[in-house]
Amino acid sequence: MTNDTNKKVTLFTPKWLQAVLRGERPSGETFWVGNYGTALFHQPLMALLLVLPINEAIPGVLAALLALYELALTVAVARSRPGVPTPLGWKIAGVLVTLGHAALFTFLALSLFAGNT
């Protein structure tokens, strides 16, 4: 994965996240690691916040931030420049799934802000 456009970057670093959100990483990495690799970090935090006896707005803010992240990731998946050709259907599917994640986080945030848990 080392060429002129895809310099080797360590996963889960700020530099890597910037490259992902700019669409500079391959499509597969942008979709899979951007969606599910980062979920290894934010989903345990979200689960913890949802079971703690705290104001529902706190996990609601995290859900809103994750919705914004997913929207930015949707653009990155659409713009990603893969190292190998990616069929258009897979790219469209990646965009739709990532948009679905953004919608789910949006509805979770709205539900938490409304107090309907």
N, C-alpha and C positions, 0 to 999 in steps of 0.2 A: 504494500500500500504506500510505497514511497515513489512519488513522481513530482513533477513541477507544481501541480495544483493541490496534491494531497501529501503534504509533509507529515512525517511521523509525529503524532501528538499522543501523549499519555491520556488514557481515558479518565474521565471524571475530574479533570483539572479545570480551572477557570479558562485557560487557553483553549482546551478542547471544547468546552461548552460554547465559547464564542464562535469557534469554527463550525460547530454543529448548527447553531442558530443563524449563521450567515449562509448556510447551505454549501459549505466548502468540504464537507466530508461525503463519502459515498452514500448512496441512497439507503442501502441496507443498514449501515451503521447509524445514519441519521434517524431512521424509523425505529429500529429495534432497540438500540442502546439509548436513544433519545427518549423513547416512550417507556420501555420496560426496565432498562438498566437504571435509569434515574428513579424509577418507582421503588427500587430496593432501598432507597434512602427516604423518600417522602411518604410512602405508604405506612411504614411502621410509626412514623411521627404522627401522621393523621389518625391512625388507630388509637394511639396513646391519648391524643388530644380529645378524641370522641368519647373515651371512657372515663376520663378524669372529671371530677366534679367542678368544672370551671364554666365560665360564661361561654355560651354557644358561639358567640361572635369570634372567639379566638380561632377555633378550627375553621370557621367561616372565612376568615381572612386568608388562611392557608389555602383553602379550596379556591378562593377567588384568584390568588396568586398562581396556583397551579392551572387554572383555566386560562389565564393570560400566557403562561408558559406554553401550554398546549397550542394556543393560537399561533404563537411565534414559531413553534415547532412545525405546525402545519405548513406555514410559508416555507420553512427550511426544507421540509420533505419535498415540496413542489419544486424548489429551486436547486436541490442537491445535484451535484455533478458526480455521478458515479465513476469509479475506476473501470467498471465493466458496463456494457450497455444494459439498461433496465427496461423491460417491456413496459409500454405505456399503461397497460392494465394494472400492473403491480404498483406503479407510481400513483395512479388514481385511487387504488384500494388503500394505499398508505395514507394518502391525504384524507380520505373519507374516515378511516379508522381514527386518525389523530383528531379530526374534527369531532368525531363522536366522543372521544375522551374529553375534549374541551367542553362539549355540551354537558356531559355528566358532571364535571367539576363545577360548572356554572349552576346547574340545578341543585347540587349539594350545597353550594354556598348560599343560594337563595333560600333553600330550606332551613339552613342553620340560622340565617339572619332573621327569618320569619319565626323561628322557635318551634318548628314542626319536625322534631327528630323522632 
